[in-house]
Amino acid sequence: MAGSIIVSRGVLVSLNTLGLSYLIERIRVEFDEQAYAYRTSIYVTWDEQGMPFIALAEQDPKGFDAFAKATKRAYDKEREQASFLEPLWNELISKLVADPRYAGDIF
């Protein structure tokens, strides 16, 4: 089974199930405590609906920023690990940076 990180309408990162789980679970734990509401909203499809994706499409710039910052922290931690899957991270980061909600000072 495959899954996706939906960045915006028509923009997504398609992954196999292991790749999706690898990325989103590493990102999930890096959300700031004050951003938990955004995390819950982004992960609701995965956590509560059993769907193989998470979605940023409906997030406002603050929710998008919370996800981008969590992604950066997770990326920085993971690149030191033997299990680091750089192509997966690079695809996600490039799509986050290209999004109009990107603040421009995270990556």
C-alpha positions as CSV (number, residue, x, y, z in Angstrom):
1,M,0.0,0.0,0.0
2,A,1.2,3.5,-0.7
3,G,0.5,6.8,1.1
4,S,1.1,10.5,0.7
5,I,1.9,13.7,2.4
6,I,-0.5,16.2,0.8
7,V,1.3,19.5,0.9
8,S,-1.4,21.4,-1.0
9,R,-4.0,20.7,-3.7
10,G,-2.3,18.9,-6.5
11,V,1.1,18.8,-4.6
12,L,2.0,15.7,-2.7
13,V,4.8,13.4,-1.8
14,S,3.9,9.9,-2.7
15,L,5.6,7.2,-0.7
16,N,5.4,3.5,0.0
17,T,3.9,2.6,3.4
18,L,7.3,2.3,5.1
19,G,8.6,5.5,3.7
20,L,5.4,7.4,4.8
21,S,5.6,5.9,8.3
22,Y,9.3,6.7,8.5
23,L,8.8,10.4,7.7
24,I,5.6,11.2,9.5
25,E,6.5,9.5,12.7
26,R,9.8,11.2,12.9
27,I,8.2,14.5,12.2
28,R,5.3,14.0,14.6
29,V,7.5,13.9,17.7
30,E,9.2,17.1,16.8
31,F,6.2,19.4,17.0
32,D,6.5,22.1,19.7
33,E,4.1,21.6,22.6
34,Q,2.2,24.8,21.7
35,A,1.7,23.4,18.1
36,Y,-0.1,20.2,19.2
37,A,-3.5,21.4,17.8
38,Y,-1.9,21.8,14.4
39,R,-0.3,18.3,14.7
40,T,-3.6,16.8,15.6
41,S,-5.3,18.5,12.7
42,I,-2.6,17.4,10.2
43,Y,-2.5,13.8,11.5
44,V,-6.2,13.2,11.9
45,T,-6.5,11.2,8.7
46,W,-3.7,8.9,9.7
47,D,-4.6,8.6,13.4
48,E,-8.3,8.6,13.5
49,Q,-9.6,7.8,10.0
50,G,-7.1,5.1,9.1
51,M,-6.2,6.8,5.8
52,P,-2.7,6.4,4.3
53,F,-1.9,10.1,4.2
54,I,-1.5,13.3,6.2
55,A,-2.6,16.6,4.8
56,L,-1.3,20.2,5.0
57,A,-3.6,21.5,2.3
58,E,-6.1,23.0,4.8
59,Q,-3.5,24.4,7.2
60,D,-3.1,28.2,7.5
61,P,0.4,29.6,7.4
62,K,0.9,29.0,11.2
63,G,-0.1,25.3,10.9
64,F,2.1,24.9,7.8
65,D,5.0,26.6,9.7
66,A,4.6,24.3,12.6
67,F,4.9,21.3,10.3
68,A,7.9,22.8,8.5
69,K,9.7,23.5,11.7
70,A,9.0,19.9,13.0
71,T,10.3,18.6,9.7
72,K,13.5,20.6,10.0
73,R,14.1,19.3,13.5
74,A,13.4,15.7,12.5
75,Y,15.6,16.1,9.4
76,D,18.5,17.4,11.5
77,K,18.3,14.5,13.9
78,E,17.8,11.8,11.3
79,R,20.7,12.8,9.0
80,E,23.1,11.7,11.7
81,Q,21.5,8.2,11.7
82,A,22.5,5.2,9.6
83,S,18.8,4.8,8.7
84,F,18.7,8.3,7.1
85,L,16.8,8.2,3.8
86,E,17.9,11.5,2.2
87,P,15.9,11.3,-1.0
88,L,12.6,11.1,0.9
89,W,13.5,14.1,3.0
90,N,14.7,16.1,0.0
91,E,11.5,15.6,-1.9
92,L,9.4,16.7,1.1
93,I,11.5,19.7,1.9
94,S,11.6,20.9,-1.7
95,K,7.8,20.8,-1.8
96,L,7.5,22.6,1.5
97,V,9.9,25.3,0.4
98,A,8.0,25.8,-2.9
99,D,4.7,26.3,-1.1
100,P,3.5,30.0,-0.8
101,R,2.9,29.5,2.9
102,Y,6.6,28.8,3.5
103,A,8.1,31.5,5.7
104,G,11.5,31.3,4.1
105,D,13.7,31.0,7.1
106,I,13.4,27.3,8.2
107,F,15.5,25.3,5.7
